[in-house]
Amino acid sequence: MKVVDMHCDTIAKIYYLQRDGKEGSILRNDLHIDLEKMEKGDYLLQNFALFVNLEKHERPFEYAMKLADVFYTEMEAHSDKIGIVRSWADIEANRAAGRMSALLTLEEGGICQGELSYLRDFYRLGARMMTLTWNYRNELAWPNKLAETDGEPVRPSKYIPDTEHGLTETGITFVEEMERLGMIIDISHLNDAGIWDVFRHTKKPFVASHSNARALASHPRNLTDEMIRELGARGGVAGINFCAAFLRDTEDGGNPVHSRIDDMVRHMKHMKKVGGIGVIGLGTDFDGITSIVEMGDCSGMQQLADEMSRQGFTTGEIEAVFHENVLRVYKELL
């Protein structure tokens, strides 16, 4: 079953390995994702995010360019196995040639530092998807916020939905420009108010690249049923996130450690019921999560397909979740 995954953080991990003089290659490594594991997992396309933590990088645009250099250097060194794509035609060409595809994405709208010219530059560089936020406020929008007691964050971490702060004026301008360019808007990490603003200020499909169902795991990084329903009606897709905290709650309010395949399928069943099978995709968050994943790494992705089949999903439904739904959006927008 061919795999299309809308989100991983592998490039940043490789950057730090190489910076610290350690072994780090997209061909072979000890991370969740490398090309050899992807081949074993039957991958068709992987989105590779340039992830920037705004609290650690004062010049996010410059840092993102360093990550972009790693992306291009690594992919070009192994162009026999994987090809960088900027358009639907590129995806089709790679598939016909028997190569996997790599799509460049951005995780943190603050990468652009509020400058539309930077957004367009990233598009020219090949970026075709961007989250409007990560975990901090930026020039575009707010994420859902960390609960506080007397000014101190609650531990274990508890985030609460922010229904007050929508997109900024700059954020509205950005989503309109992203639609014009053909850069896919990604609402994962965005707060509740901002998500509804994206619905109001756009017309085309968009995605939640790595977000689950809040009805089953209460973390507000996940989507409410109303969001899932409206995203499906718009023709968008939400990628199942393998982070344990987004898959289930614990009785003591802490963060679960193990990411179980059964929980992933449980979210799929709920999302299918709420928004239809067409709203579900994959957004593993591999190399961006610390959970112990039952399938190990991306080489084990077919275990998820097997469990979906065992729990009653048809072959056509599994194909839709594993690649067809996301490819439908890419064909329309790219």
Residue, then its C-alpha position, 0 to 999 in steps of 0.5 A: m500500500k503506497v504511503v503519502d505522509m504529510h509531515c515529518d521533522t527529519i531534516a532538522k534532525i539531520y541538520y543537527l547530526q551533521r552540525d555536531g559531526k555525527e553520522g546523518s544522511i537521508l539515505r541511512n540513519d537511526l531516525h524514524i525516516d530514511l530512504e532505505k526505511m521508506e523503500k521498505g515501507d512502500y513510500l510514494l511521497q514524503n513531505f519534509a518540513l523545515f521546522v523552526n522553534l522561534e524561542k531558539h532562533e532569533r533569525p528564523f528565515e536564515y535558519a530555515m535557509k540552512l535547513a533548506d540547504v540540507f534538504y536539497t543537498e541530501m535529496e540531490a545526492h540520492s536522486d536515483k531514489i527520490g526526486i524533489v517535487r514542486s508540481w503535480a506533474d513532478i509527482e507523476a513523473n517520479r512515480a512513472a520512473g519508480r522514484m519516491s517523491a520529496l515535497l518541501t514544507l514549512e513548519e512555523g509561519g514565523i519563518c517568513q518574519g511577516e514578509l510576503s516577499y519571504l513567503r514568495d521566496f520560499y515558494r520559488l525555492g520549492a516550498r508547497m505547504m506551510t503551517l501558520t504557527w508552531n507553538y508560539r505567537n508570531e506575526l500571522a496568528w496564535p497557537n492554542k495556549l498553555a494553561e497557567t496557574d498564577g503565571e506558571p505553566v501547569r505541569p504536566s503540560k495542559y493546553i487549552p483552546d484559544t477561541e479569542h485570537g484569530l488571524t492577524e491582518t498580516g495572517i489574512t494577507f498571507v493565507e490569501e497569497m498562499e492560495r494565489l501562489g498554490m502553497i497549501i495552507d496547513i492549520s495544524h498547530l493553529n488555534d481554534a479561532g485562527i482555524w475558523d478564520v482560515f475557513r472564512h478567508t479562503k475558498k480552496p481546500f487546505v489541510a491539517s497535516h498532522s492533527n487527530a480528533r479532539a473527541l478521542a484525545s482532548h489535546p487542542r492540537n487536535l480538531t473538533d468534530e465541527m472542524i473535521r466535518e467542515l474540512g471534509a466538506r471543503g475537500g481538505v484532509a487531516g493527517i493522522n498524527f502518531c504522537a501518543a498525546f494526540l492519540r489518547d488521554t491518560e487517567d492521571g492527566g499525564n502524557p502517554v508514552h506509547s503510540r499504539i496502532d489501534d489508537m490510530v485506527r480508532h481516530m480514523k474510524h471516528m473521523k470517517k464517521v464525522g467527516g467521511i473517509g475523504v477527510i483522512g490522510l497520514g501525517t506521522d510527525f516522525d522525527g518530531i515526536t518522542s513517543i515509542v511508536e508501535m510500528g517502530d519507524c516508517s519501514g513498518m507502515q504496512q502494519l497500520a494498513d493491516e490493522m485497518s483491514r482487520q478492523g473492517f476498512t476496505t481496500g479502497e478506504i485504506e488506499a484513500v487514507f494512505h495516499e489517494n486523499v492527499l494526492r487529490v488535494y495535491k492534484e487540485l492545488l499543485 
